[in-house]
Amino acid sequence: MIVWAIIGVIIIAGLLGYWLYLLRLINARQQLQHQQRKQTLDMHRDRIAQSVETIAKACFAEQCESSEAAIRITQLLLAYPEQPARDWSKQYPGLFGLYQAIADLPTHQARMSQSKRERRTQDVYRLEQEKQFAAQVRGELEDLSEFFTAGAKR
């Protein structure tokens, strides 16, 4: 009888040891996954920050029109992972306003299928919108460039 009790205690102790070993493995794997997710998120933030900075610099150097910058930057900001999510449109109303004004204009193949007159009319409209938002967009691009340079990537 005592022999069976000792054997039972040994079996239970072995199972407990194995359970603790598996628990440590699971914990280590979860920590590794958490670190990998954080690293991936940081890389994504860095890529977005670098892209915003590049577009802003191109806009300052007049290598990129402000309407193109507004289209690209608004989409990048909307994809920027943050918790809690930030309302970028309130913080940068000029960029988002310009984006909203020109968002419905056709691009690529749809634009090429239009007549020259329609394209010119849309170009005039786009340029008017760029002029209307020019000062505000330039200031917001400077703010964004500072924001991402100052360490928002973290």
N, C-alpha and C positions, 0 to 999 in steps of 0.2 A: 504494500500500500504506500509506504513512504517512498519507495523507489518510483512509483508512478507519479507521485506528487513532485518529486525532484525533476523527473523527466518533463513533466508539464511546465514547471517553472523555467527550465532551460529552454523549452520550445517557445514559451511566451516571451522570455528575455531575448531570444534570437529574432523573433518576429518584431518585437519592439525596436531592436537595433536596426533591423532592415527598414522598418517604417521611418525611423529618424534619418537614416541614410537617404531614402527616397525624398523625404521632406526637404532635406538640404539641397538635393539635386533640383527639385522643383523651384525652390527659392532662388538658387543660383541662375537657373534658366530664366526666371521671371525678371530678375535684375538685369541680366544681359539683354533681354528683349526690350526692357524699359530704356536702357542706355542706347540701344540701336534706334528705337523710335525717336528718342530725344535728339540723337545725332542726325537722323534723317530730317527731322523738323528744322533743326538748326541750319543744315545745308540748304533746305528749301528757302528758309528766310534769307540766308546769305545770297542765294541766287536772285531772289526777287529784289533785295536791296541793291545788289550790283546792277541789275537791269534798270531799275529806276534811276540810279545815279548816272548810268551810261546815257539813258534817254534824256535826262535833264541836261547833261553836259552837251549832248548833240544839239539840243534845242537852244542852249545858250550860245553855241558856236554857229547857230543858224544853219545847221546841217539837217535839221529835222523841223518840219512845220509844227506849230503848237497843236493843231488839230490831230496830227498823227501821234504826237506825244500824249495828248489827252486820251485818245483811244487806247493806246498801249498801257499807259500808267494806271488808268482807272481799272483796267482788267487785272493788272498786277496787284494793285491794292486790294481788290476784292478777293484775290486768291491768297493774300498774306495771312498766314495762320497765327491767330492770336486768341487768347482766352482771357476775358470775354471778348467777343468780336467787337471791333471798333467800327463806328459809323464814319467812314472816311468821307462820305459826301458832305457831312456837316463841317468837317475839318478843312476840306478843300473844295468849296463850292464852285470856284472858277473852273477847275479841271472837270468836275462832274457836270457843271452847267454846259461847258463847251461840248463835252461828250454827248450829253442829252440832245443838244441842238443839232449835232451832225450824225448821230447814231443811225438814223434812218436813211442816210444817203447810200445809194448803191455803191458797191466796190467790185473790183476784179471783173469777172465776166459780165455781170449785170451792168456795170458801168460801160464796158466796151460795147455792149449791144445797144446802147442809147445813141441818139443822134448827137452830132457835135453841138448843136444848139442847147440840147438838154444838159449835156456835160458842162458847157460854159455857164449856163444858168446856175447849176449846182456849185460850180467852182466859185462864182461870184457870191453865192449865199455862204459857202464855207469860209471864204476870205472875210466877208462881213462879220461872221461869227468870231473868227479869229481876232479881228480888230476889236470887237466889242469886249472880248475876254482877255486881251493881250496882257495888260498890266497885272491883272489879278492872277492869271496863269503863271506869269513870270515870277511873281512873288511867291506863289505856292510851290513852284518848282524849286526855288531857293530853299524854302522851308523844308520841303521833302528831302532835298539833298542833304541839308544839315541834320534832319531827323535820322536818316539812315546812316550818315557818316558818324553821328554821335553815339551810335551803339544800339539802335533799335533792333539790330539784327539778333541781339540776344534774347 
